[in-house]
C-alpha cells in the first residue's frame, strides 16, 4: 500500500469518525442515538440506531437504594410507635385494616397495664422482594435482630428475655397513595431466637 492510499484511507476514516461524533453529540438525550454510514458495497446511506446494552439501567423514576433506606426508617419508627403505644403516628403510616390490628394490641396492653420494651439491635438484611410494574406497590423483607419484652406495671419482665436476641423476619407491603405518600397495607412477622 502506498503512502497516498494510506492517507486517503486515513482521511476517510477521520471523516467518518467526525460524522459519528457530530451525530452523537447532536442527539437529544431522551431519544435513541442514531448514526448514518455509507454502505461500502452499494454507496447508499444507511441509518443505524445505537442500542444501549441491557445492563444499562433505564431511568424509571424509582430509586431502589433510596426506597430501602426510607423503608428502614419507617420500619424503625413504626415499631417504636407500636411499642410506646403512639396510635396517632401509627394511623399516619398504616392502612385501616393494618392499623386496626396494631391498635387492638396497644389497647390490650393498656387495659392489662403492661408495657412493651422494644430494642432494634440491627438490620441483617433489607430486600425488595416484589414490586408492581408502576412501582406503586412494593414488598420489602426485613431481617432484623430484636429484643422484645413485655413488662407489668412494676417494670418486671413477664414475657421475653432481655438476654435473648430474636432474629425476626418481617414482610411489609408499601403502597403509594399520593406523589410522595406511602402507607403499609400488609405486615407479616416470624421470629426465631438466636
Secondary structure, DSSP 8 states (H G I E B T S, - for coil): --HHHHHHHHHHHHHHHHHHHHHHHHS-TTS-EEEEEE-TTT--EEEEEE---TTS----S--HHHHHHHHHHHHHHHHHHHHHT-HHHHHHHB-HHHHHHHHHHHHHHHHTT-EEEEEEEEEEEEEEEEE-TTS-EEEEEEEEEEEEEEE-TT--EEES-TT--EEEEEEEEEEEEETTEEEEEEEEEEEEE-
